[in-house]
């Protein structure tokens, strides 16, 4: 491996370690707050919608609930316009 390839490999590893450290800080913030904030579309059938009982349903809602459960926090759904 030449010097350029070695330097590129070192840079790639440094970026992975930096990203991992940044994620660890975010995870600590989520755990300390006790809730995972998930931006959801207020009415996108199949992904995020409110059913007849007034409860949120859909793939995005289920994914947020599952991730929050895995972390050990409560999901909080924040309606998004985008």
C-alpha positions as a Markdown table, in Angstrom:
| # | Residue | x | y | z |
|---|---|---|---|---|
| 1 | Unk | 0.0 | 0.0 | 0.0 |
| 2 | Unk | 1.4 | 3.4 | -0.9 |
| 3 | Unk | 1.5 | 6.4 | 1.4 |
| 4 | Unk | -1.7 | 8.0 | -0.1 |
| 5 | Unk | -3.7 | 4.8 | 0.3 |
| 6 | Unk | -2.5 | 4.4 | 3.9 |
| 7 | Unk | -3.3 | 8.1 | 4.7 |
| 8 | Unk | -6.8 | 7.6 | 3.2 |
| 9 | Unk | -7.4 | 4.5 | 5.3 |
| 10 | Unk | -6.3 | 6.3 | 8.4 |
| 11 | Unk | -8.6 | 9.2 | 7.6 |
| 12 | Unk | -11.5 | 6.8 | 7.1 |
| 13 | Unk | -10.9 | 5.2 | 10.4 |
| 14 | Unk | -10.7 | 8.6 | 12.2 |
| 15 | Unk | -14.0 | 9.6 | 10.6 |
| 16 | Unk | -15.7 | 6.4 | 11.8 |
| 17 | Unk | -14.4 | 6.9 | 15.4 |
| 18 | Unk | -15.5 | 10.5 | 15.4 |
| 19 | Unk | -18.9 | 9.6 | 14.2 |
| 20 | Unk | -19.2 | 6.9 | 16.8 |
| 21 | Unk | -18.2 | 9.3 | 19.6 |
| 22 | Unk | -20.8 | 11.9 | 18.3 |
| 23 | Unk | -23.5 | 9.2 | 18.3 |
| 24 | Unk | -22.6 | 8.2 | 21.9 |
| 25 | Unk | -23.1 | 11.7 | 23.0 |
| 26 | Unk | -26.5 | 11.9 | 21.3 |
| 27 | Unk | -27.6 | 8.6 | 22.8 |
| 28 | Unk | -26.6 | 9.8 | 26.3 |
| 29 | Unk | -28.7 | 13.0 | 25.8 |
| 30 | Unk | -31.7 | 10.9 | 24.7 |
| 31 | Unk | -31.3 | 8.6 | 27.7 |
| 32 | Unk | -31.0 | 11.5 | 30.1 |
| 33 | Unk | -34.1 | 13.3 | 28.8 |
| 34 | Unk | -36.1 | 10.0 | 29.0 |
| 35 | Unk | -37.7 | 10.5 | 25.6 |
| 36 | Unk | -37.0 | 9.9 | 21.9 |
| 37 | Unk | -38.4 | 12.8 | 19.8 |
| 38 | Unk | -39.5 | 11.6 | 16.4 |
| 39 | Unk | -40.6 | 13.9 | 13.7 |
| 40 | Unk | -43.7 | 12.5 | 11.9 |
| 41 | Unk | -46.0 | 13.6 | 9.1 |
| 42 | Unk | -49.3 | 14.4 | 10.7 |
| 43 | Unk | -51.3 | 12.5 | 8.0 |
| 44 | Unk | -49.5 | 10.1 | 5.6 |
| 45 | Unk | -51.4 | 6.9 | 5.4 |
| 46 | Unk | -49.3 | 3.8 | 6.0 |
| 47 | Unk | -46.5 | 5.8 | 7.6 |
| 48 | Unk | -48.0 | 8.1 | 10.1 |
| 49 | Unk | -51.7 | 8.9 | 10.7 |
| 50 | Unk | -54.2 | 9.2 | 13.5 |
| 51 | Unk | -56.8 | 6.4 | 13.6 |
| 52 | Unk | -60.5 | 6.5 | 14.6 |
| 53 | Unk | -59.6 | 6.1 | 18.3 |
| 54 | Unk | -57.2 | 9.1 | 18.1 |
| 55 | Unk | -54.1 | 7.0 | 18.4 |
| 56 | Unk | -51.1 | 7.4 | 16.1 |
| 57 | Unk | -50.5 | 4.4 | 13.7 |
| 58 | Unk | -48.2 | 3.5 | 10.8 |
| 59 | Unk | -44.6 | 2.4 | 9.9 |
| 60 | Unk | -42.9 | 5.6 | 11.2 |
| 61 | Unk | -44.8 | 5.4 | 14.4 |
| 62 | Unk | -44.0 | 1.7 | 14.9 |
| 63 | Unk | -40.3 | 2.3 | 14.1 |
| 64 | Unk | -40.0 | 5.2 | 16.6 |
| 65 | Unk | -41.8 | 3.1 | 19.3 |
| 66 | Unk | -39.4 | 0.1 | 18.7 |
| 67 | Unk | -36.3 | 2.3 | 18.8 |
| 68 | Unk | -37.5 | 4.0 | 22.0 |
| 69 | Unk | -38.2 | 0.6 | 23.6 |
| 70 | Unk | -34.7 | -0.6 | 22.6 |
| 71 | Unk | -33.1 | 2.5 | 24.2 |
| 72 | Unk | -35.4 | 2.3 | 27.2 |
| 73 | Unk | -37.1 | 5.7 | 26.8 |
| 74 | Unk | -40.6 | 7.0 | 25.9 |
| 75 | Unk | -41.3 | 8.0 | 22.3 |
| 76 | Unk | -42.6 | 11.5 | 21.7 |
| 77 | Unk | -44.1 | 12.3 | 18.3 |
| 78 | Unk | -43.6 | 15.8 | 16.9 |
| 79 | Unk | -45.7 | 16.7 | 13.8 |
| 80 | Unk | -43.7 | 17.8 | 10.9 |
| 81 | Unk | -44.7 | 19.8 | 7.8 |
| 82 | Unk | -41.9 | 18.6 | 5.6 |
